[in-house]
Amino acid sequence: MNNRPILLVEDNPDDQQLALRAFRKSNLGNEVVIASDGVEALDYLFGTGPYSGGASPELPAVVLLDLKLPRKDGLEVLREIRASERTRLLPVVIVTSSREEQDLVNGYSLGANSYVRKPVDFNEFVNAVQQLGLYWLILNESALG
Amino acid sequence: MKKVRSVRQKFVATILVTTVVALLISGCSMVAYNLQNYRNNLINELTAQAALLGRANTPALQFDDPQAAADYLALLVEQPKVRAAAIYNARGALFASYSRDNTSPGDLPTIPEIDGNRVEGSNIVLFKRIVANNEILGTVYLQVHYQLYEKLLGNLGIALASFALALLAAILLSLWLQASVTRPILAISGMAHRVVKDNDYSLRAEKTTDDEIGRLVDAINAMLAEVEQRNLELENFNLELADQVKERTEAEKALRETQQQVLQLNTVLEQRVRERTLQLENANKELEAFSYSVSHDLRAPLRAIDGFSQALLEDYTDNLDDTGRDYLARVRGGAQRMGMLIDDLLKLSRVSRAELKIQEVDLSELATTILNELREGEPERRVDIRITSGLKAPCDPQLIQIALQNLLSNAWKYSGTREQAHIEFGMRAQNGEVGFFVQDNGVGFDMDYAGKLFGAFQRLHDQSEFPGTGIGLATVKRIISRHGGRVWTEAALDKGATFYFTLPATVPAEANWQKEEHHEQQTNLAG
C-alpha cells in the first residue's frame, strides 16, 4: 500500500523538477510517476495507449493534477477519473498556479479532494495529504527520516 | 332704385293729397258760404222790395184802386229777377197782380199766407203784410227766380279753376322741394349701398345741410368710422391670429421633426448600445481569458526562478560565498515581489469584473473582524481602535470586504511607527457629504500628492519602510466606484490620514440616526 506511486500530472518541466526535488528532499519513498498531459495521465490510469498490452499499472496512492494541460485539461481528466468505477475513489489533489477561485470551485465540484499551490512545496503537500487521511505517506517519511 | 322712387312719389303724393284735401275743404266752404250769402241777400232784397211795394200801394188799398196798384206792380218789369207779384187786400182777395211772362193769375196763390218765404221749384216766394197804423191793409206776394243753380255752377267753376291752379303749383313746388329733401337721403342711401357692395368702410356721406338729415349724415359717418376702426382692429387681430396659427403650426412641425429625430437617434443609440454591450462582453471575456493566462503562465517562469534559486541556496550553499548567496536571495526577493504584483493585479482585475451582489452588510462588524485579524498578526503593537457600531449599508459583501481590508491594513501599516496608534472607523459629514471613514494617526502624506494616491502602482512611501505594491487604493477606488460611490482623502504629512467613502444607493436612515449618536455609540476596542 505505502509503496504505491504518486502520479504527478504536470506539463511544465521546471515545475516537474521542483516537485520532484521537494519529494526527494522529504525522503518520500514512493515512486513519482510523471504524466506531461491529460491524455497520458488517463492512459496510465486506465492502461490504455502506451500502457496497453500488459497488465494495467497499479493505481497511484494520490494524483497531483495540474489544471492547465495540453490536449486534455485537468478538469476533463478529473471528470473521467470520477466517472470510472475503477478510479472513482482515487484521491486527487489539484495543483493550481494561482488562487483563482473559479478553478478551485470547478475542481471541488468535480470531486477534487484537496489542492496545493505551485510550486509544490513539501509543507503544503503534507497539509493536503493530512486532509486526505493518507497518513502512511507521512509515516513513511518519518520512518525513513 | 324702385324704393328710392317710391320715397320720392310718397313725398309728392303726400304734398298733393294734403293740398287736394285742403283745397276741397276750402272750396266747399267757399261755395257754401257764397250760396248762403246769396240767399240771405236775395231774401233781404225781396223783403225790402215787398216792404216798398206795400208802402207804395198802401193808398191804392186804402182807396180800393186796383188799377193804381196794377200800374205800380207793372214797374217791376225793371226788375228782371221778379217773375210774378201780387197784392192781396185785407180780406185776402187778390187785389192786383203782375207777371213777367204773362202768367195767368191762376198760378198765383189764391189766398195770402203769413209773412215768410220758401223755395218753390226754381223760385223763391215771399209774403209780406202791409201794415199801416197797426192795421193790416193787405199782403204783398213776390215770386222771384232763385238762380241758385247758376250761382252754384259759377262758384264751382271758380273753385275748380283755382283748384287746378293750386294743384299745379303744388306739384311744381313739391317736385322742387322734394329734390332738396331727398337728394341728401338718396346720397346717403347710395353711399350705404356702395359700402355694403364694396365692403369699403372708408366711404363717407357728404353733409349738405345742418338739419336732421345733416345730423343723420353725421351719425352715419360716425358709425362708419367706428365700423371702420373695428374692422381694422378685427383685420389686425385676424392677421395676428393667422401669424400665431402659422407660428404654432411651424413649431408643431418642428417639434414633430425633432421627435422623429429623437426617435431615430434613440434607435441608433439603442443599436449602438447593443453593439457596445456585445463588444464589452467580448472584451470582458477576452480580459478574463487574459487574466487567466497571466495568472497561470506569467507565474510559471517566476516559479522556476524562485524555485531553482531556492534549490541552489539549499542544495549548493557550500559552493557559494556570501556575495553569491546574497545575489541569489535578491533574485528570490525580486521573483516573489513580482509574484505579489501579479496577484494584486489579478485582484484588481477581479474587482472590476466580478458581478455585484448587493445585500445589507454590517460594516462595523466587518471592520472589527479585519482589525482583530491585524491585531493577531502583530499582538505586540499598542493600537487604540474605535469603531462606531451598527453602521450598515447595502453593498457587495466580498468587494466591500476587500476595500475595508485595504483601508484598514493601510491604517494599520502607516501607523506602525507610532508609540500609541489610533485607528477609527465611523461615519461623518465632510463638506456636506456624509461618508464612512477610516482614520489613523500614522505618517500621513502630503496632500499635494493626493491625486496620485488612487492610481495603480502609485506609492508615496519608501518600499523599504512600508512595503506594498501600490494597488490597494486603486482597488478601493474601483470597488467604491462600482457601487456608485466616491472616495476622497484628508491628510497631512506626519499627522495621519482619513479616507472617506460613500455608498450612495445606500446611506440608510438608520445610519443617519447613528451619525448623531456617534459618540455615545463608540466602542473602544483598544486592548
Interface residues (C-beta under 8 A of the other chain):
Chain A: N12 D14 D15 Q17 L18 R21 K25 K68 S97 S98 R99 E100 K118 P119
Chain B: Y292 S295 H296 D297 R299 A300 P301 R303 A304 D306 G307 F308 A311 E314 D315 D343 L346
